[in-house]
Amino acid sequence: MPTNLIPTPGAFSRRRLLTLPAAAAAATVAAPLLATDSAAAATCAPRHLVDRTLAEPVSRAYHYLDVVQDAYVKGGEPRLLQSYNNESELMTTAFVYDNALAALAYLANPTVANVRRARLIGDALLWIQANDEKYTDGRVRQAYAAGPMLFYGGGPSFPGLKREDGKAAFLWPFGFGGSSTGDMAWVALALAQLYIDTRITKYLDGAVALGTWIAGKQSPHHYGGYHGGLQGDGETPQPWASTEHNIDAYGLFTLLAKLTRNRRWTARAEVAENFVRGMWNHTERFLWTGTLGGVPGEDPNLINTGNIPEDVQTWALLSLHDRRYDDAVDWVTENLANTDGAVSGVTYSSQAKIRTGPVSGSTVENNRNAVWLEGNGHTALALLKRDGRGDTALAKRLLRQTTIAQRSLGAGQTVGLTADADHGKLSNPGEGGTWTGTPLPAHAGIVAATSAFDTGFAFGYFPRQHVGATSWFLMAGQNFNPYR
């Protein structure tokens, strides 16, 4: 077991998204579901903690999710959570991946209140699935408006999740109109887990529709598997195939096979599994990121060896349950370990450790020592799953490091309606608008990263409170495997 990941006390000295356009990188829904909770119906105390010292941090993290979920709409109306704080320059953007994670995090501690909140997200995801402006094939888009927002330069405005024409407000001005295979799998996993907890068939139906959409995206290239999905225009296939996406598809299809008792899903899972096995580096004991094809002229029949991400190493063990990937977890702890100030953990990828210059789409310099807090959650959960000698102790140390970031980073950030007279919308302060909403609760949400860093995939992460990072902390802190 490697020992260089977390220094002893006192010794302190994403995943592949659809490509963002340069400007973006720089930069009432349905009938009420349930009766409104009273103010006293707070999230119950967490159960199944891997470390009792995490009780208070986990409770605070749930409070953060609650506050973000209620930032624009309260009560029983289905809604999505804004992924980052107002000052992120993404305004009210709600990535479907982050919202799937939030639903799963609530289900990690399935109290009545938490299942209700997970259902609010699940019903919002089903609503957008049924109310796309063009498609009825089961897909959802990459991101939607969680609340009112006005784009830069007096561009299009959105009143919230439901556009004025009654359709779902996907964020095409940011380039978030595409549908990646991995995102679709995570939304389907969240819906499937909701079905497991509630036995309400509409959630399983939504998951099956998304799974069927993914199953139609088999790659024609050498390594097979499922390709990256559809680009921002909603039409053009991504030629590359991602190891992470195929890990997600395998987990989803395996779960659907159990829930539907339809052996077709087992065969579909094998397609994804064979791709993942083809990405295994037998010599150095890690998984490659996938195939080429993200840049014009690249050959999608070839493996992309330029950047090695963390998530595929840890998620492979969580999803496929194949002991051959035990070594991949060690590759992460040995090669992606970082310490940034008082916080230690892992970074996003091999390129994040060595890149210099500004973060893609930003003027902020890349910090090669930055810790990616979502990755801390992935790695801790994989260690708990592997359960080898020293694994549980190392997982607990990673989670405790994340609580240091929870206490010390992200102060002064806000969420929700602003003082703008036009329904409190967010708009560019440089054009006379404002991003300042209600202060987020102190020491509650987890920032995406301890410092700004570049992933090596043409996007970066910043020290902004993040629904995704917070949700992975909650799942790992309660040993909840979202694939199972």
Protein Blocks (a to p, Z undefined) as FASTA:
>chain_A
ZZklpccehiafnopaddddfklmmmcfbdcfbdcddfklccdddehiabfklmmmmmmm
mmmmmmmmmmmbgcjbdcdddfbdfklonmjaccfklmmmmmmmmmmmccfklmmmmmmm
mmmmmmmmmmcfkbcghpacfbdcfbdcddehhiacdfbjbdfkopacddfknopabccf
klmmmmmmmmmmmmmmnopaklmmmmmmmmmmmmmmccfbfnlpadebjafkomaccfbd
cfklmmmmmmmmmmmmmmnopaklmmmmmmmmmmmmmmpcfknopadfbdchibghiafk
bccfkbccfklmmmmmmmnopaklmmmmmmmmmmmgccehjagcddfblklmmpgcjdeh
iabdcdfkbccfklmmmmmmmmmmnopghklmmmmmmmmmmmmmmmmgophiaedjdfbf
ggoiacdfknopafbdcdddehkbccfbfbdcdehlopacdddddfklmmmmmmmmnopa
fkZZ
